[in-house]
Amino acid sequence: MYVLNANHISKSYKTAGETMRILQNVNLQVMKGEMVAIMGPSGSGKTTLLHVLTGVDTPDDGEIVIGGETFSQLTEEEKAFFRRKHMGMIFQDFQLLESLTVKENILLPLILERKEADIQQERFSRIADVLGIEKLADKGITEISGGQKQRVAIGRALINEPDIIFGDEPTGSLDRKTAGDVMRCMKQMNQRSGISFLLVTHDAYTASFCDRVLFLQDGNLAKEVKKENTADNFREDIWKTLCGLGGGKDDLF
Ligand SMILES: Nc1ncnc2c1ncn2[C@@H]1O[C@H](COP(=O)(O)OP(=O)(O)OP(=O)(O)O)[C@@H](O)[C@H]1O
């Protein structure tokens, strides 16, 4: 069953009288419980694709179905409502509120929805336990590390039990060890809850925690690499494919 089914997605930008075609007839599916990464050389349109899929930007053409709903046909107001219920977001710079505690940041989507206190507590305990951040509940955001901040952001993205979580360079501001810890947390949440992930990343190590990696080039999803045996082989396949598409070593590490 598809959680995300995007078909014939096209997007152009007009700058100084010139039309730049960024996405051309992109087709992309994510199954329930799948973790998928999108990679590609710098400027290939990864962020544009993520923005289009999440409704931050509008495609020129194409249809996006998320959790059975034709998301691309909703009004802006309906999209915002649908996003809160069915989609989670994780960003490179965490986007947490420094005026709130760790627990309040995670619970924010439920607080805004006025969910009952016992539901809030039950979901917080369950998620904080898996993410290993129970002891940080009352800390301020400025008092915790980058890796801890990203765990809090994952907790906030998960709290509404969405169909899919989108990540824009979720390990982009973390060192390699912390990136690994954060990706293991995501994988654990994915395996326990069956929530799907679609992550844009330039990092082969981060992508190797996923089940499948899609490569963007010249506005199209040009290649796909699936995890078939060891993590090391998968990482090597990812790296070779990206290099073959013109993304150099600097794009990876
Ligand atoms: N709002 C915009 N207006 C005009 N051009 C844009 C806009 N957003 C992106 N672009 C252009 O679209 C192209 C793709 O940009 P995008 O940020 O999607 O690439 P990317 O693959 O995410 O790059 P990177 O890996 O460097 O972050 C770039 O040439 C960029 O300059």
The ligand as an SDF file (V2000), in Angstrom:
LIG
                    3D

 31 33  0  0  0  0  0  0  0  0999 V2000
   12.3050   29.9240   -5.3690 N   0  0  0  0  0  0  0  0  0  0  0  0
   13.1750   29.7280   -6.3650 C   0  0  0  0  0  0  0  0  0  0  0  0
   13.2560   30.5780   -7.3960 N   0  0  0  0  0  0  0  0  0  0  0  0
   14.1190   30.3690   -8.4050 C   0  0  0  0  0  0  0  0  0  0  0  0
   14.9550   29.3220   -8.4920 N   0  0  0  0  0  0  0  0  0  0  0  0
   14.9320   28.4410   -7.4940 C   0  0  0  0  0  0  0  0  0  0  0  0
   14.0610   28.5840   -6.3710 C   0  0  0  0  0  0  0  0  0  0  0  0
   14.2490   27.5330   -5.5360 N   0  0  0  0  0  0  0  0  0  0  0  0
   15.2230   26.7860   -6.1010 C   0  0  0  0  0  0  0  0  0  0  0  0
   15.6270   27.3260   -7.2600 N   0  0  0  0  0  0  0  0  0  0  0  0
   16.6350   26.7530   -8.1740 C   0  0  0  0  0  0  0  0  0  0  0  0
   16.2730   25.4150   -8.4440 O   0  0  0  0  0  0  0  0  0  0  0  0
   17.4280   24.5780   -8.5400 C   0  0  0  0  0  0  0  0  0  0  0  0
   17.2630   23.4020   -7.5970 C   0  0  0  0  0  0  0  0  0  0  0  0
   17.3340   23.8890   -6.2490 O   0  0  0  0  0  0  0  0  0  0  0  0
   17.1540   22.9360   -4.9940 P   0  0  0  0  0  0  0  0  0  0  0  0
   17.3960   23.7590   -3.7770 O   0  0  0  0  0  0  0  0  0  0  0  0
   15.8700   22.2080   -5.1050 O   0  0  0  0  0  0  0  0  0  0  0  0
   18.3540   21.9000   -5.2240 O   0  0  0  0  0  0  0  0  0  0  0  0
   19.0060   20.8580   -4.2160 P   0  0  0  0  0  0  0  0  0  0  0  0
   19.2190   19.6150   -4.9890 O   0  0  0  0  0  0  0  0  0  0  0  0
   18.2000   20.7660   -2.9780 O   0  0  0  0  0  0  0  0  0  0  0  0
   20.4100   21.5630   -3.9230 O   0  0  0  0  0  0  0  0  0  0  0  0
   21.4090   21.4570   -2.6620 P   0  0  0  0  0  0  0  0  0  0  0  0
   21.8510   20.0340   -2.5740 O   0  0  0  0  0  0  0  0  0  0  0  0
   22.5270   22.3770   -3.0390 O   0  0  0  0  0  0  0  0  0  0  0  0
   20.6370   21.9220   -1.4560 O   0  0  0  0  0  0  0  0  0  0  0  0
   18.6330   25.4650   -8.2430 C   0  0  0  0  0  0  0  0  0  0  0  0
   19.2080   25.8370   -9.4670 O   0  0  0  0  0  0  0  0  0  0  0  0
   18.0340   26.6550   -7.5340 C   0  0  0  0  0  0  0  0  0  0  0  0
   18.7850   27.8220   -7.7700 O   0  0  0  0  0  0  0  0  0  0  0  0
  1  2  1  0
  2  3  1  0
  2  7  2  0
  3  4  2  0
  4  5  1  0
  5  6  2  0
  6  7  1  0
  6 10  1  0
  7  8  1  0
  8  9  2  0
  9 10  1  0
 10 11  1  0
 11 12  1  0
 11 30  1  0
 12 13  1  0
 13 14  1  0
 13 28  1  0
 14 15  1  0
 15 16  1  0
 16 17  2  0
 16 18  1  0
 16 19  1  0
 19 20  1  0
 20 21  2  0
 20 22  1  0
 20 23  1  0
 23 24  1  0
 24 25  2  0
 24 26  1  0
 24 27  1  0
 28 29  1  0
 28 30  1  0
 30 31  1  0
M  END
$$$$
